[in-house]
Amino acid sequence: MNKNTKIFVFVSFVSILFLYTFNYTSSRYLGQVDADKNVVAVPILDLSNNGTSYELKNILPGYEETKEFEVSNTIDAQVNEILLSYYFQVTIDSEIPLNVKLYNEQGEEIPINEGKTEEEQMEEGIEVTKKYKITISWDKSKNSYEYAGLPASVKVDLIATQVVEGS
């Protein structure tokens, strides 16, 4: 082999080695962004850790109970600075024919369609707490023995998204 061929082989070898090492090294430092660790802004909207669950035990036909809950844009004196839109997702986990109704603080019924309510907005920059009531009932006329001893629960989840103005 002449000198030029040796230099060409050596440069080619070093180039291939460099490209392989660079590719391997750079790929080792590429990572996946984890939203929990790289949050730019944290929306504050509190509903008992974004979910309220009601376990119903030993209920009978004719059962009716009303519970209250609140949604606030303030946690530990920190007020949310992001305009949010939210809705409730209501899940009934039971074979018992339960009826669930939600009411706002004025006593108006909030329609639940396919397990979801319509979206509402929560103001940003000022402290706001909205009060709600949930009524869970079991119609007395639906009293089949098939429902005896069955477990029942109702869960209300708060689903919130940031509102981006102008889009």
Buried (B, 14 or more C-beta within 10 A) or exposed (E): EEEEEEEEEEEEEEEEEEEEEEEEEEEEEEEEEEEEEEEEEEBBBBBEEBEBEBEBEEBEBEBEEEEEBEBBBBEEEEBBEBBBEBBBBBBBBBEBBBEBBBBBEEEEEBEBEEEBBEBBEBEBEEEBEBEBBBBBBBEEEEBEEEBEEEEBBBBBBBBBEEBEEEE
